[in-house]
Amino acid sequence: MLRKDREITDRAAQLAVVDACDVCRVCLNGADGYPYVVPLNFGVEVAGDDVTLYFHCANRGTKLDLLACDPRATFEMDCDHELIFYDERMSCTMGYRSVIGRGRLEVVPEEEKIHGLDVLMRHYHAEEFAWSTKLLPATTVLRLRVEQMWGKRRDNVHPGESRWFPPAR
């Protein structure tokens, strides 16, 4: 990493970024030689040092076709975007927090699908609630066991900087 001063090495701080994000971009190796990136809803499960991401999708499609050929995947999540102006230099940069990682993506066995979907739902809805299992036959649950993860942030305001917040839409 070029800017070591912005690196997030603490696992708890990296997981705080994951918790703050609502989309995970997963990149698979495309059959045509181009990377294939797809934004997905996700859930995260932490057990000791092990981090596992869960996703869901239809029972067929490009993700599953690519996964069948090569399970290696890279993921990326980012949050806390804000424009930072350097008043004196008349320039700007972007504030953010992000994590990037890699692992192997796999289809969750049928008997573990409900657990994977529960993990996913907890990421978006803190309280437990009953959800219909009627769509389980039409749903594939995927998991990525994180092998490596890096974090980076740009959140320091230095003298001569000001923050700009976009107008509400």
Backbone as a printed PyTorch tensor [residue, N CA C, xyz], in Angstrom:
tensor([[[  0.8520,  -1.1740,   0.0000],
         [  0.0000,   0.0000,   0.0000],
         [  0.8960,   1.2340,   0.0000]],

        [[  0.6370,   2.1050,  -0.9320],
         [  1.4640,   3.3000,  -1.0850],
         [  1.3830,   4.2140,   0.1430]],

        [[  0.1620,   4.4850,   0.6150],
         [ -0.0390,   5.4000,   1.7450],
         [ -0.2560,   4.6030,   3.0320]],

        [[  0.8340,   4.2050,   3.6600],
         [  0.7560,   3.4130,   4.8960],
         [  0.0410,   4.1700,   6.0120]],

        [[  0.0610,   5.5110,   5.9570],
         [ -0.6130,   6.3030,   6.9830],
         [ -2.1340,   6.1830,   6.8940]],

        [[ -2.6390,   5.6560,   5.7940],
         [ -4.0910,   5.4960,   5.6300],
         [ -4.5350,   4.0420,   5.7520]],

        [[ -3.5980,   3.1570,   5.9450],
         [ -3.9030,   1.7390,   6.0110],
         [ -4.6470,   1.3980,   7.2990]],

        [[ -5.6290,   0.5240,   7.2010],
         [ -6.3470,   0.0020,   8.3650],
         [ -5.8800,  -1.4400,   8.5460]],

        [[ -5.0810,  -1.6810,   9.5660],
         [ -4.5410,  -3.0210,   9.7920],
         [ -5.2740,  -3.7650,  10.9020]],

        [[ -5.9120,  -3.0380,  11.7830],
         [ -6.6280,  -3.6430,  12.9010],
         [ -7.8850,  -4.3590,  12.3910]],

        [[ -8.0220,  -5.6470,  12.6960],
         [ -9.1640,  -6.4240,  12.1920],
         [-10.4950,  -5.8420,  12.6710]],

        [[-10.5780,  -5.3840,  13.9070],
         [-11.8250,  -4.7980,  14.4070],
         [-12.1890,  -3.5460,  13.6080]],

        [[-11.2060,  -2.7220,  13.2710],
         [-11.4650,  -1.5190,  12.4720],
         [-11.8780,  -1.8910,  11.0470]],

        [[-11.2770,  -2.9310,  10.4910],
         [-11.6890,  -3.4090,   9.1680],
         [-13.1380,  -3.8900,   9.2100]],

        [[-13.4840,  -4.6320,  10.2480],
         [-14.8560,  -5.1380,  10.3690],
         [-15.8520,  -4.0090,  10.6130]],

        [[-15.4140,  -2.9200,  11.2370],
         [-16.2920,  -1.7540,  11.4080],
         [-16.6410,  -1.1610,  10.0480]],

        [[-15.6890,  -1.1800,   9.1100],
         [-15.9740,  -0.7180,   7.7510],
         [-17.0010,  -1.6420,   7.1100]],

        [[-16.7890,  -2.9560,   7.2290],
         [-17.7360,  -3.9350,   6.6680],
         [-19.1250,  -3.6860,   7.2270]],

        [[-19.2260,  -3.4810,   8.5340],
         [-20.5330,  -3.2560,   9.1680],
         [-21.2110,  -1.9890,   8.6610]],

        [[-20.4270,  -0.9820,   8.2760],
         [-20.9860,   0.2910,   7.8110],
         [-21.4250,   0.2450,   6.3500]],

        [[-21.0350,  -0.7850,   5.6190],
         [-21.3410,  -0.8660,   4.1840],
         [-22.6420,  -1.6160,   3.9360]],

        [[-23.3180,  -1.2700,   2.8440],
         [-24.5450,  -1.9790,   2.4950],
         [-24.4470,  -2.7310,   1.1670]],

        [[-23.3160,  -2.6370,   0.4930],
         [-23.0930,  -3.3570,  -0.7570],
         [-21.6660,  -3.9020,  -0.7570]],

        [[-21.5250,  -5.1180,  -1.2320],
         [-20.2140,  -5.7180,  -1.4210],
         [-20.0570,  -6.0180,  -2.9030]],

        [[-18.9790,  -5.5140,  -3.4910],
         [-18.7010,  -5.8050,  -4.9010],
         [-17.7990,  -7.0290,  -4.9650]],

        [[-18.2520,  -8.0390,  -5.6880],
         [-17.4950,  -9.2810,  -5.8260],
         [-16.9900,  -9.3640,  -7.2580]],

        [[-15.7210,  -9.6940,  -7.3940],
         [-15.0910,  -9.8050,  -8.7050],
         [-14.6640, -11.2500,  -8.9350]],

        [[-15.1140, -11.7980, -10.0470],
         [-14.7620, -13.1590, -10.4540],
         [-13.9500, -13.0900, -11.7370]],

        [[-13.2580, -14.1610, -12.0280],
         [-12.4820, -14.2400, -13.2660],
         [-13.4170, -14.5790, -14.4120]],

        [[-13.5340, -13.6620, -15.3600],
         [-14.4410, -13.8460, -16.4860],
         [-13.9070, -14.8310, -17.5050]],

        [[-14.7990, -15.5470, -18.1440],
         [-14.4320, -16.5350, -19.1570],
         [-13.7550, -15.8700, -20.3560]],

        [[-14.0550, -14.5850, -20.5910],
         [-13.4850, -13.8750, -21.7430],
         [-12.1720, -13.1580, -21.3970]],

        [[-11.6570, -13.3900, -20.1980],
         [-10.4130, -12.7580, -19.7940],
         [-10.5950, -11.4440, -19.0650]],

        [[-11.8000, -10.8910, -19.0760],
         [-12.0910,  -9.6570, -18.3540],
         [-12.6340,  -9.9960, -16.9720]],

        [[-12.2870,  -9.2060, -15.9540],
         [-12.8910,  -9.4100, -14.6390],
         [-14.4000,  -9.1670, -14.7160]],

        [[-15.1560,  -9.9000, -13.9340],
         [-16.6040,  -9.7340, -13.8480],
         [-16.9140,  -9.2510, -12.4340]],

        [[-17.4480,  -8.0400, -12.3080],
         [-17.7440,  -7.4380, -11.0090],
         [-19.2490,  -7.3180, -10.8590]],

        [[-19.7380,  -7.7000,  -9.6780],
         [-21.1680,  -7.6060,  -9.4210],
         [-21.3920,  -7.0850,  -7.9960]],

        [[-22.2760,  -6.0790,  -7.8320],
         [-22.6020,  -5.5930,  -6.4850],
         [-23.6470,  -6.5160,  -5.8570]],

        [[-23.4220,  -6.8890,  -4.6080],
         [-24.3140,  -7.8310,  -3.9320],
         [-24.6530,  -7.3720,  -2.5230]],

        [[-25.8480,  -7.7380,  -2.0720],
         [-26.1730,  -7.6450,  -0.6550],
         [-25.3790,  -8.7430,   0.0400]],

        [[-25.0630,  -8.5350,   1.3030],
         [-24.2040,  -9.5000,   1.9870],
         [-24.4810,  -9.5260,   3.4750]],

        [[-23.9640, -10.5460,   4.1030],
         [-23.9200, -10.6480,   5.5540],
         [-22.5330, -11.0920,   5.9410]],

        [[-22.1390, -10.8220,   7.1620],
         [-20.7980, -11.1910,   7.6230],
         [-20.9100, -11.9730,   8.9300]],

        [[-20.1120, -13.0080,   9.0270],
         [-20.0540, -13.8170,  10.2420],
         [-18.5920, -13.8950,  10.6680]],

        [[-18.3450, -13.6050,  11.9430],
         [-16.9850, -13.6230,  12.4710],
         [-16.9250, -14.6670,  13.5800]],

        [[-15.9590, -15.5720,  13.4630],
         [-15.7280, -16.5960,  14.4850],
         [-14.2210, -16.6150,  14.7650]],

        [[-13.8260, -15.9700,  15.8500],
         [-12.4030, -15.8550,  16.1400],
         [-11.7330, -15.0130,  15.0720]],

        [[-10.7250, -15.5650,  14.4090],
         [-10.0260, -14.8560,  13.3330],
         [-10.6600, -15.0880,  11.9710]],

        [[-11.6520, -15.9600,  11.9060],
         [-12.2720, -16.3070,  10.6290],
         [-13.4220, -15.3560,  10.2920]],

        [[-13.3860, -14.8260,   9.0810],
         [-14.4430, -13.9390,   8.5820],
         [-15.0510, -14.6190,   7.3590]],

        [[-16.3790, -14.7240,   7.3600],
         [-17.0970, -15.3330,   6.2440],
         [-18.1730, -14.3700,   5.7690]],

        [[-18.2280, -14.1400,   4.4690],
         [-19.2620, -13.3130,   3.8590],
         [-20.2860, -14.2260,   3.2010]],

        [[-21.5620, -13.8900,   3.3310],
         [-22.6490, -14.6420,   2.7080],
         [-23.3570, -13.7530,   1.7030]],

        [[-23.7820, -14.3490,   0.5950],
         [-24.5030, -13.6690,  -0.4730],
         [-25.6450, -14.5680,  -0.9230]],

        [[-26.5620, -14.0090,  -1.7020],
         [-27.6070, -14.8400,  -2.2960],
         [-27.8030, -14.4290,  -3.7460]],

        [[-28.3440, -15.3510,  -4.5120],
         [-28.6000, -15.0710,  -5.9250],
         [-29.6140, -16.0890,  -6.4450]],

        [[-29.9780, -15.9440,  -7.6970],
         [-30.8560, -16.9170,  -8.3490],
         [-30.0720, -18.2180,  -8.5510]],

        [[-30.7600, -19.2470,  -8.9460],
         [-30.1360, -20.5530,  -9.1250],
         [-29.3520, -20.7000, -10.4270]],

        [[-29.3650, -19.6830, -11.2440],
         [-28.5660, -19.7320, -12.4700],
         [-28.1540, -18.3130, -12.8280]],

        [[-27.1020, -18.2010, -13.6270],
         [-26.6450, -16.8920, -14.0530],
         [-25.1330, -16.8530, -14.1810]],

        [[-24.6360, -15.6980, -14.5890],
         [-23.2180, -15.5220, -14.8710],
         [-22.3420, -15.8140, -13.6600]],

        [[-22.7380, -15.3350, -12.4720],
         [-21.9290, -15.5840, -11.2670],
         [-21.6870, -17.0670, -11.0760]],

        [[-22.7440, -17.8450, -11.1590],
         [-22.6200, -19.2740, -10.9140],
         [-21.8380, -19.9680, -12.0190]],

        [[-22.0020, -19.5050, -13.2510],
         [-21.2230, -20.0740, -14.3610],
         [-19.7310, -19.8370, -14.1410]],

        [[-19.3700, -18.6200, -13.7430],
         [-17.9620, -18.2950, -13.5190],
         [-17.4100, -19.0050, -12.2920]],

        [[-18.2130, -19.0850, -11.2550],
         [-17.8150, -19.7700, -10.0310],
         [-17.4980, -21.2420, -10.3020]],

        [[-18.2760, -21.8670, -11.1700],
         [-18.0490, -23.2770, -11.5090],
         [-16.6870, -23.4810, -12.1750]],

        [[-16.1780, -22.4530, -12.8540],
         [-14.8770, -22.5430, -13.5380],
         [-13.7090, -22.1510, -12.6420]],

        [[-13.9440, -21.2130, -11.7170],
         [-12.8570, -20.6950, -10.8960],
         [-13.4490, -20.0640,  -9.6310]],

        [[-13.2500, -20.6570,  -8.4640],
         [-13.8640, -20.1280,  -7.2440],
         [-13.1530, -18.9290,  -6.6320]],

        [[-11.9900, -18.5480,  -7.1760],
         [-11.2590, -17.4150,  -6.5970],
         [-12.0450, -16.1240,  -6.8260]],

        [[-12.1380, -15.3320,  -5.7660],
         [-12.9000, -14.0840,  -5.8470],
         [-12.2040, -12.9960,  -5.0340]],

        [[-12.3880, -11.7720,  -5.4840],
         [-11.9420, -10.5860,  -4.7580],
         [-13.1980,  -9.7900,  -4.4140]],

        [[-13.1940,  -9.1410,  -3.2510],
         [-14.3410,  -8.3180,  -2.8790],
         [-13.8660,  -6.9340,  -2.4750]],

        [[-14.7940,  -5.9780,  -2.5480],
         [-14.5150,  -4.5860,  -2.1870],
         [-15.7660,  -3.9720,  -1.6050]],

        [[-15.5860,  -3.1940,  -0.5330],
         [-16.6780,  -2.4300,   0.0830],
         [-16.1340,  -1.0540,   0.4520]],

        [[-16.9720,  -0.0220,   0.3630],
         [-16.5320,   1.3220,   0.7410],
         [-17.6980,   2.1130,   1.2970]],

        [[-17.3750,   3.1150,   2.1160],
         [-18.4150,   3.9290,   2.7540],
         [-17.8140,   5.2740,   3.1750]],

        [[-18.6390,   6.1100,   3.7660],
         [-18.2340,   7.4040,   4.3330],
         [-17.6050,   8.3400,   3.3010]],

        [[-18.2080,   8.4260,   2.1370],
         [-17.6830,   9.2850,   1.0710],
         [-18.0430,  10.7440,   1.3390]],

        [[-17.0460,  11.5910,   1.2500],
         [-17.2880,  13.0260,   1.3430],
         [-16.1310,  13.7800,   0.6980]],

        [[-16.4960,  14.8400,   0.0240],
         [-15.5090,  15.6570,  -0.6620],
         [-14.8000,  16.5520,   0.3450]],

        [[-13.4700,  16.6210,   0.2650],
         [-12.6630,  17.4470,   1.1470],
         [-11.9150,  18.4590,   0.2810]],

        [[-12.1490,  19.7350,   0.5340],
         [-11.4790,  20.8060,  -0.2100],
         [-10.2340,  21.2680,   0.5270]],

        [[ -9.1600,  21.5160,  -0.2070],
         [ -7.9710,  22.1750,   0.3110],
         [ -8.0960,  23.6330,  -0.1440]],

        [[ -8.5730,  24.4700,   0.7370],
         [ -8.8690,  25.8540,   0.3740],
         [ -7.6460,  26.5900,  -0.1640]],

        [[ -6.5150,  26.4690,   0.5230],
         [ -5.3280,  27.2240,   0.1160],
         [ -4.7650,  26.7510,  -1.2270]],

        [[ -4.8210,  25.4400,  -1.4750],
         [ -4.2700,  24.8960,  -2.7210],
         [ -5.2970,  24.8750,  -3.8490]],

        [[ -6.5280,  25.1670,  -3.5030],
         [ -7.6290,  25.1280,  -4.4680],
         [ -7.7020,  23.7610,  -5.1540]],

        [[ -7.6800,  22.7130,  -4.3420],
         [ -7.8200,  21.3580,  -4.8430],
         [ -8.7020,  20.5700,  -3.8780]],

        [[ -8.9620,  19.3350,  -4.2110],
         [ -9.8200,  18.5430,  -3.3420],
         [ -9.4330,  17.0670,  -3.4100]],

        [[ -9.9670,  16.3210,  -2.4830],
         [ -9.8120,  14.8690,  -2.4380],
         [-11.1090,  14.2940,  -1.8940]],

        [[-11.1560,  12.9910,  -1.7260],
         [-12.3640,  12.3340,  -1.2460],
         [-12.0630,  11.5930,   0.0420]],

        [[-12.8990,  11.7990,   1.0390],
         [-12.8170,  11.0280,   2.2690],
         [-13.5670,   9.7190,   2.0810]],

        [[-13.1020,   8.6390,   2.7120],
         [-13.7250,   7.3260,   2.5490],
         [-13.1330,   6.3550,   3.5710]],

        [[-13.7600,   5.2190,   3.6930],
         [-13.2020,   4.0300,   4.3400],
         [-13.5030,   2.8690,   3.4030]],

        [[-12.5630,   1.9310,   3.2790],
         [-12.7890,   0.8030,   2.3840],
         [-12.0530,  -0.4340,   2.8640]],

        [[-12.5420,  -1.5850,   2.4280],
         [-11.8390,  -2.8490,   2.6120],
         [-11.8340,  -3.5850,   1.2780]],

        [[-10.7610,  -4.2820,   1.0420],
         [-10.6160,  -5.1440,  -0.1220],
         [-10.0850,  -6.4640,   0.4040]],

        [[-10.5540,  -7.5520,  -0.1680],
         [-10.0680,  -8.8490,   0.2810],
         [-10.2530,  -9.9010,  -0.7880]],

        [[ -9.8750, -11.0980,  -0.4170],
         [-10.0210, -12.2110,  -1.3520],
         [-10.2860, -13.4980,  -0.5970]],

        [[-10.7920, -14.4370,  -1.3550],
         [-11.0750, -15.7600,  -0.8100],
         [-11.6540, -16.6220,  -1.9090]],

        [[-12.2220, -17.7260,  -1.5160],
         [-12.8310, -18.6430,  -2.4810],
         [-14.3300, -18.6650,  -2.2380]],

        [[-15.0550, -18.4490,  -3.3030],
         [-16.5090, -18.4200,  -3.2520],
         [-17.0290, -19.8350,  -3.4540]],

        [[-18.0390, -20.1920,  -2.6850],
         [-18.6200, -21.5290,  -2.8190],
         [-20.1180, -21.4880,  -2.6020]],

        [[-20.7960, -22.4510,  -3.1800],
         [-22.2380, -22.5990,  -2.9780],
         [-22.4380, -23.2860,  -1.6250]],

        [[-23.3180, -22.7160,  -0.8160],
         [-23.6200, -23.2610,   0.5010],
         [-24.5150, -24.4910,   0.3160]],

        [[-24.2180, -25.5910,   1.0210],
         [-25.0810, -26.7690,   0.9280],
         [-26.5170, -26.4470,   1.3550]],

        [[-27.4380, -27.1750,   0.8040],
         [-28.8780, -26.9640,   1.0440],
         [-29.2010, -26.8400,   2.5370]],

        [[-28.6030, -27.6970,   3.3520],
         [-28.9240, -27.7120,   4.7840],
         [-28.3650, -26.4940,   5.5360]],

        [[-27.5180, -25.6770,   4.8860],
         [-26.9510, -24.4950,   5.5290],
         [-27.4940, -23.1800,   4.9460]],

        [[-28.4070, -23.2800,   3.9960],
         [-28.9250, -22.0720,   3.3390],
         [-29.6140, -21.1240,   4.3090]],

        [[-30.4380, -21.6620,   5.1850],
         [-31.1780, -20.8010,   6.1210],
         [-30.2010, -20.0470,   7.0160]],

        [[-29.1640, -20.7220,   7.4980],
         [-28.1650, -20.0380,   8.3270],
         [-27.5240, -18.8870,   7.5490]],

        [[-27.1110, -19.1350,   6.3060],
         [-26.4940, -18.0910,   5.4820],
         [-27.4110, -16.9040,   5.2720]],

        [[-28.6940, -17.1800,   5.0250],
         [-29.6510, -16.0880,   4.8220],
         [-29.9340, -15.3390,   6.1240]],

        [[-29.9270, -16.0500,   7.2460],
         [-30.0760, -15.3750,   8.5480],
         [-28.9100, -14.4130,   8.7890]],

        [[-27.6950, -14.8440,   8.4700],
         [-26.5160, -13.9720,   8.6240],
         [-26.6820, -12.7380,   7.7350]],

        [[-27.1060, -12.9520,   6.5120],
         [-27.3100, -11.8510,   5.5730],
         [-28.3700, -10.8770,   6.0920]],

        [[-29.4840, -11.3940,   6.5640],
         [-30.5590, -10.5240,   7.0520],
         [-30.1370,  -9.7320,   8.2840]],

        [[-29.3210, -10.3210,   9.1460],
         [-28.8600,  -9.5990,  10.3500],
         [-28.0190,  -8.3790,   9.9940]],

        [[-27.3760,  -8.4080,   8.8410],
         [-26.5790,  -7.2440,   8.4460],
         [-27.4670,  -6.0280,   8.1630]],

        [[-28.6700,  -6.2720,   7.7020],
         [-29.5800,  -5.1830,   7.3210],
         [-30.6830,  -4.9410,   8.3410]],

        [[-30.9240,  -5.8980,   9.2030],
         [-32.0200,  -5.7910,  10.1660],
         [-31.5560,  -6.4330,  11.4640]],

        [[-31.1950,  -5.6050,  12.4420],
         [-30.5700,  -6.0870,  13.6720],
         [-31.4440,  -7.0630,  14.4570]],

        [[-32.7330,  -6.8220,  14.4670],
         [-33.6150,  -7.6880,  15.2410],
         [-33.9630,  -8.9440,  14.4340]],

        [[-34.0630, -10.0660,  15.1460],
         [-34.5050, -11.3020,  14.5010],
         [-35.9670, -11.1310,  14.0710]],

        [[-36.3010, -11.6660,  12.9340],
         [-37.6920, -11.6580,  12.5240],
         [-37.9420, -12.8610,  11.6260]],

        [[-39.1790, -13.2760,  11.5950],
         [-39.5540, -14.4360,  10.7790],
         [-39.6150, -14.0170,   9.3150]],

        [[-39.0650, -14.8340,   8.4490],
         [-39.1390, -14.5820,   7.0170],
         [-39.5670, -15.8670,   6.3310]],

        [[-40.2140, -15.7000,   5.2180],
         [-40.7860, -16.8440,   4.5010],
         [-39.6880, -17.6580,   3.8320]],

        [[-39.7950, -18.9480,   3.9670],
         [-38.8430, -19.8540,   3.3160],
         [-39.3640, -20.3390,   1.9590]],

        [[-40.4550, -19.7640,   1.4870],
         [-41.0490, -20.2090,   0.2110],
         [-40.0950, -20.0520,  -0.9730]],

        [[-39.2050, -19.0540,  -0.9190],
         [-38.3050, -18.8180,  -2.0400],
         [-36.9890, -19.5980,  -1.9460]],

        [[-36.8090, -20.3920,  -0.8920],
         [-35.5680, -21.1570,  -0.7500],
         [-35.2400, -22.0240,  -1.9670]],

        [[-36.2090, -22.7170,  -2.5550],
         [-35.8680, -23.5440,  -3.7200],
         [-35.3430, -22.7270,  -4.9080]],

        [[-35.7000, -21.4600,  -4.9970],
         [-35.2720, -20.6160,  -6.1160],
         [-34.0470, -19.7700,  -5.7600]],

        [[-33.4540, -20.0200,  -4.5920],
         [-32.3550, -19.1910,  -4.0990],
         [-31.0840, -20.0150,  -3.9060]],

        [[-29.9960, -19.4800,  -4.3770],
         [-28.6780, -20.0520,  -4.1010],
         [-28.0010, -19.1460,  -3.0830]],

        [[-27.4030, -19.7470,  -2.0810],
         [-26.6600, -18.9960,  -1.0840],
         [-25.1800, -19.2930,  -1.3110]],

        [[-24.3970, -18.2160,  -1.3220],
         [-22.9570, -18.3230,  -1.5440],
         [-22.2220, -17.8720,  -0.2910]],

        [[-21.0260, -18.4030,  -0.0980],
         [-20.1970, -17.9180,   1.0060],
         [-18.7710, -17.7600,   0.5100]],

        [[-18.1220, -16.7620,   1.0730],
         [-16.7290, -16.4920,   0.7810],
         [-15.9940, -16.4690,   2.1080]],

        [[-15.1180, -17.4250,   2.2900],
         [-14.2710, -17.4330,   3.4850],
         [-13.0750, -16.5280,   3.1910]],

        [[-12.9860, -15.4390,   3.9380],
         [-11.9650, -14.4260,   3.6790],
         [-10.5860, -14.9940,   3.9990]],

        [[ -9.7040, -14.9600,   3.0020],
         [ -8.3230, -15.4170,   3.1770],
         [ -7.4020, -14.2450,   3.5010]],

        [[ -7.6750, -13.0890,   2.9120],
         [ -6.8980, -11.8720,   3.1570],
         [ -7.8510, -10.6820,   3.0870]],

        [[ -7.5570,  -9.6610,   3.9030],
         [ -8.3730,  -8.4480,   3.8640],
         [ -7.4780,  -7.2630,   4.2360]],

        [[ -7.6390,  -6.1670,   3.4820],
         [ -6.9000,  -4.9310,   3.7110],
         [ -7.9040,  -3.8060,   3.8750]],

        [[ -7.5300,  -2.8020,   4.6250],
         [ -8.3870,  -1.6390,   4.7780],
         [ -7.6160,  -0.3550,   4.5230]],

        [[ -8.3720,   0.6690,   4.1390],
         [ -7.7720,   1.9850,   3.8940],
         [ -8.8040,   3.0600,   4.2110]],

        [[ -8.3210,   4.2060,   4.6490],
         [ -9.2370,   5.3130,   4.9580],
         [ -8.5730,   6.6390,   4.6110]],

        [[ -9.4230,   7.5960,   4.3600],
         [ -8.9990,   8.9920,   4.1900],
         [-10.0290,   9.8070,   4.9410]],

        [[ -9.7280,  10.0620,   6.2130],
         [-10.7310,  10.7480,   7.0250],
         [-10.1550,  11.8450,   7.8930]],

        [[ -8.9070,  12.1980,   7.6920],
         [ -8.2910,  13.2380,   8.5120],
         [ -8.4640,  14.6070,   7.8710]],

        [[ -8.9290,  15.5400,   8.6420],
         [ -8.9960,  16.9230,   8.1660],
         [ -7.7760,  17.6440,   8.7150]],

        [[ -6.9880,  18.1820,   7.8220],
         [ -5.7690,  18.8870,   8.1990],
         [ -5.9890,  20.3930,   8.0740]],

        [[ -5.0950,  21.1860,   8.6210],
         [ -5.2190,  22.6420,   8.4610],
         [ -5.3120,  23.0090,   6.9800]],

        [[ -6.1780,  23.9220,   6.6720],
         [ -6.3610,  24.3460,   5.2810],
         [ -7.3820,  23.5160,   4.5330]],

        [[ -8.0020,  22.5450,   5.2070],
         [ -9.0330,  21.7170,   4.5700],
         [-10.3970,  22.1090,   5.1070]],

        [[-11.3820,  21.9090,   4.3010],
         [-12.7560,  22.0330,   4.7500],
         [-13.5510,  20.9130,   4.1200]],

        [[-14.5970,  20.5040,   4.7530],
         [-15.4310,  19.4210,   4.2340],
         [-16.6270,  20.0070,   3.4930]],

        [[-16.9710,  19.3580,   2.4180],
         [-18.1310,  19.7740,   1.6430],
         [-19.1410,  18.6370,   1.6750]],

        [[-20.3480,  18.9530,   2.0170],
         [-21.3950,  17.9420,   2.0580],
         [-22.3630,  18.2610,   0.9220]],

        [[-22.6510,  17.2940,   0.0810],
         [-23.5580,  17.5460,  -1.0400],
         [-24.9600,  17.8940,  -0.5380]],

        [[-25.6830,  18.6760,  -1.3100],
         [-27.0470,  19.0110,  -0.9010],
         [-27.9200,  17.7630,  -0.9120]],

        [[-28.9070,  17.7330,  -0.0360],
         [-29.8230,  16.5840,   0.0220],
         [-30.5990,  16.5000,  -1.2930]],

        [[-30.8200,  15.3000,  -1.7300],
         [-31.5490,  15.0940,  -2.9890],
         [-32.9980,  14.8230,  -2.7360]]])
